[in-house]
Amino acid sequence: MDILQIIILALVQGLTEFLPISSSAHLILVPYITDWPDQGLAFDVAVHVGTLTAVVLYFRKEIKVMFFAWIDSLKGKHSEDSKLAWAVLVGTIPVGLAGLLFKDIISDHLRTPLVIAATTIIFGLLLGYSHCSGKRQRDEHSLTWKDIIVIGCAQAIALIPGTSRSGITITAGLLMGLTAQAAARFSFLLSIPVIVLAGGVETMDYLAVASIDDMNDLIIGALISAVSAFLCIHYFLILLDRIGMTPFVIYRLLLGIILLLLYA
């Protein structure tokens, strides 16, 4: 990979991982549009590690509080923070099971522009509907077990490229009555174990055979994606109440239509 490809792909990952527009879709689409060779799973994992670093750093205070509250819950001392920690853990189970069952089917048959076009449009419309119809009255500490299961199952659907993990979990949160801020914050917290699960095994396997040049590419990509993702989280949460979901819905619809025109 040349340096321009590394920079662009890392920026794409960092700027789209936490926006409701699907980072995986963009990482798949860039080689189609540019005629670059596919960057490969190892690079995808590296830039996801960068975004993982970003979200952990951004929510480091909340994560620390949640972790110690979770430890206390094992001793029978429950609180809002321990419940939120359990919500993140339980909400991860559906996507973990779905990944184990359908990983090969998804990687072999669903990483195509037409699938991305369809999911981009369908889940973009659903995002718009959830923003318009959701009550938007509750925060993430008010999550019930029903909410957690619904959002967790929605996250499993995001294994299909173009769905957007953040998009579908924010959509589910809005439909369950969360505010946009609460839905986004829970979505971002929920991303942490997902990225760890998705990248852990592949990273270890790849490091065993990676060359020094490959490692340099991965490190540069991870750093760029981490910085851009951190800035994206920060400004997305600041601007969310002002701009809502409409710009992302419009973007998804336009992108989906363009893809249909190009590849149908």
C-alpha positions in Angstrom: 0.0 0.0 0.0 1.2 3.5 -0.8 1.0 6.3 1.8 -1.9 8.1 0.1 -4.0 4.9 0.2 -3.1 4.4 3.9 -4.0 8.0 4.8 -7.3 8.0 2.9 -8.5 4.6 4.2 -7.5 5.5 7.8 -9.4 8.8 7.6 -12.4 7.1 6.1 -12.4 4.6 9.0 -11.9 7.2 11.6 -14.5 9.6 10.3 -17.2 7.0 9.6 -16.9 4.4 12.4 -19.0 6.5 14.8 -21.2 8.3 12.3 -24.4 6.4 11.2 -23.2 5.9 7.7 -21.2 2.6 7.9 -17.4 2.5 8.0 -17.2 -1.0 6.7 -19.2 0.1 3.6 -16.8 2.9 2.9 -13.7 0.7 3.4 -15.2 -1.8 0.9 -16.3 0.9 -1.6 -13.0 2.9 -1.7 -11.1 0.2 -3.7 -14.0 -0.1 -6.1 -14.1 3.6 -6.7 -10.3 4.2 -6.9 -9.3 0.8 -8.4 -6.9 0.3 -5.5 -6.2 -3.3 -4.6 -8.3 -4.4 -1.6 -6.5 -3.3 1.6 -7.0 -6.6 3.2 -8.4 -7.7 6.6 -5.3 -6.9 8.5 -5.5 -3.2 7.6 -9.2 -3.1 8.4 -8.4 -4.6 11.8 -5.6 -2.1 12.4 -7.8 1.0 11.7 -10.5 -0.5 13.9 -7.9 -0.8 16.7 -7.3 2.9 16.1 -11.0 3.7 16.5 -11.1 1.5 19.6 -8.3 3.5 21.1 -10.2 6.7 20.4 -13.5 5.6 22.0 -11.7 4.3 25.1 -9.8 7.5 25.5 -12.8 9.6 25.0 -15.0 7.7 27.5 -12.1 6.8 29.8 -13.7 8.4 32.9 -17.1 6.7 32.3 -15.4 3.4 31.6 -13.4 3.6 34.8 -16.6 4.3 36.8 -18.5 1.6 35.0 -15.7 -1.0 35.6 -15.5 -0.5 39.4 -19.3 -0.4 39.6 -19.4 -3.7 37.7 -16.9 -5.2 40.2 -19.1 -3.9 43.0 -22.2 -5.5 41.4 -20.4 -8.9 41.6 -20.4 -8.3 45.4 -24.1 -7.5 45.4 -23.8 -3.7 45.3 -25.8 -2.5 42.3 -26.0 1.0 40.8 -26.9 2.8 37.6 -23.3 2.6 36.4 -23.1 -1.2 37.1 -26.3 -1.7 35.2 -24.9 0.3 32.3 -21.8 -1.9 32.4 -23.9 -5.1 32.3 -26.0 -3.5 29.5 -22.8 -3.2 27.4 -21.8 -6.8 28.1 -25.2 -8.3 27.5 -25.8 -6.1 24.4 -22.7 -7.6 22.9 -23.8 -11.2 23.0 -26.1 -11.2 19.9 -23.4 -9.8 17.6 -20.8 -12.2 19.0 -23.1 -15.2 18.3 -24.1 -13.9 14.8 -20.4 -13.3 13.9 -19.5 -16.9 14.8 -22.4 -18.3 12.8 -22.4 -16.1 9.7 -18.9 -14.7 9.4 -18.0 -16.8 6.3 -21.3 -16.1 4.5 -21.0 -12.4 5.1 -17.3 -12.2 3.9 -17.9 -14.4 0.9 -21.2 -13.1 -0.4 -22.2 -9.7 1.1 -19.2 -7.5 0.6 -20.6 -6.1 -2.7 -21.7 -2.6 -3.9 -25.3 -3.7 -4.5 -25.7 -5.1 -1.0 -24.2 -1.9 0.4 -26.6 0.1 -1.8 -29.6 -1.7 -0.5 -28.7 -1.6 3.2 -27.5 2.0 2.9 -31.0 3.0 1.7 -33.1 0.7 3.8 -31.4 1.5 7.1 -31.0 5.1 6.2 -34.8 5.4 5.9 -35.2 3.5 9.2 -32.8 5.9 10.9 -34.9 8.8 9.6 -38.1 7.2 10.8 -36.7 6.5 14.3 -35.6 10.1 14.6 -39.0 11.4 13.7 -41.1 8.9 15.6 -39.0 8.3 18.7 -40.1 9.9 22.0 -36.5 10.9 22.8 -37.1 11.3 26.6 -34.8 8.8 28.3 -31.0 8.6 29.0 -28.8 5.5 28.8 -29.0 4.9 32.5 -32.8 4.2 32.1 -32.2 1.2 29.8 -34.4 -1.8 30.5 -33.4 -5.4 29.7 -35.9 -5.3 26.8 -34.1 -2.2 25.4 -30.7 -3.9 25.8 -31.8 -7.0 24.0 -33.4 -5.0 21.1 -30.4 -2.8 20.7 -28.0 -5.8 21.0 -30.0 -7.7 18.3 -30.0 -4.6 16.1 -26.2 -4.5 16.4 -26.0 -8.0 15.1 -27.7 -6.9 11.9 -24.8 -4.5 11.3 -22.6 -7.4 10.3 -24.1 -6.9 6.9 -22.0 -4.3 5.1 -23.7 -0.9 4.6 -25.9 -1.3 7.7 -23.7 0.8 10.0 -23.2 -0.5 13.5 -23.5 3.0 15.0 -26.5 3.7 12.7 -28.5 0.7 13.6 -27.8 0.9 17.3 -28.7 4.6 17.4 -31.8 3.8 15.4 -32.9 1.1 17.9 -32.1 3.4 20.8 -34.3 6.1 19.3 -37.1 3.7 18.7 -36.9 2.6 22.3 -37.4 6.2 23.5 -33.8 7.3 24.2 -32.6 10.8 23.4 -30.3 11.1 20.4 -27.4 11.9 22.8 -28.2 8.8 25.0 -28.6 6.5 22.0 -25.2 7.7 20.5 -23.4 7.4 23.8 -24.6 3.9 24.4 -23.8 3.0 20.8 -20.3 4.2 21.3 -19.8 2.3 24.6 -21.3 -0.8 22.9 -18.6 -0.5 20.2 -15.8 -1.3 22.6 -16.3 -5.0 23.1 -17.4 -5.5 19.5 -14.2 -4.0 18.1 -12.2 -6.1 20.6 -14.0 -9.3 19.6 -13.8 -8.6 15.9 -10.2 -7.7 15.8 -8.5 -9.7 18.5 -8.1 -13.1 16.9 -7.3 -11.8 13.4 -4.7 -9.4 14.8 -2.9 -12.2 16.6 -2.9 -14.4 13.6 -1.7 -11.6 11.3 1.1 -10.5 13.6 2.6 -13.9 13.5 3.4 -13.6 9.8 3.5 -9.8 9.2 6.5 -8.2 7.6 8.1 -5.0 8.9 6.8 -3.0 6.0 3.3 -4.3 6.7 3.6 -3.4 10.3 4.6 0.2 9.4 1.4 0.5 7.3 -0.7 -0.8 10.1 0.8 1.5 12.7 0.3 4.6 10.5 -3.2 3.6 9.7 -4.1 3.0 13.3 -2.7 6.3 14.5 -4.5 8.3 11.8 -7.8 6.5 12.4 -7.5 7.0 16.2 -7.0 10.8 15.9 -9.7 11.3 13.4 -12.1 9.1 15.3 -11.5 10.9 18.5 -12.3 14.2 16.9 -15.4 12.7 15.2 -16.8 11.5 18.5 -16.2 14.8 20.1 -17.9 17.0 17.4 -20.7 14.5 16.6 -21.9 14.6 20.3 -21.6 18.4 20.4 -23.5 18.9 17.1 -26.0 16.1 17.4 -28.8 18.0 19.1 -28.4 20.8 16.6 -28.3 18.9 13.3 -30.2 15.7 14.2 -30.1 12.7 11.9 -31.4 14.3 8.8 -28.0 15.0 7.2 -26.9 11.4 7.6 -30.2 10.1 6.2 -29.9 12.3 3.1 -26.2 11.2 2.7 -27.2 7.5 2.9 -30.0 7.9 0.4 -27.8 9.8 -2.1 -25.0 7.3 -1.7 -27.3 4.3 -2.1 -28.8 5.8 -5.3 -25.4 6.5 -6.8 -24.3 3.0 -6.1 -27.4 1.6 -7.7 -26.8 3.7 -10.8 -23.2 2.7 -11.0 -23.5 -1.0 -10.3 -27.0 -2.2 -10.9 
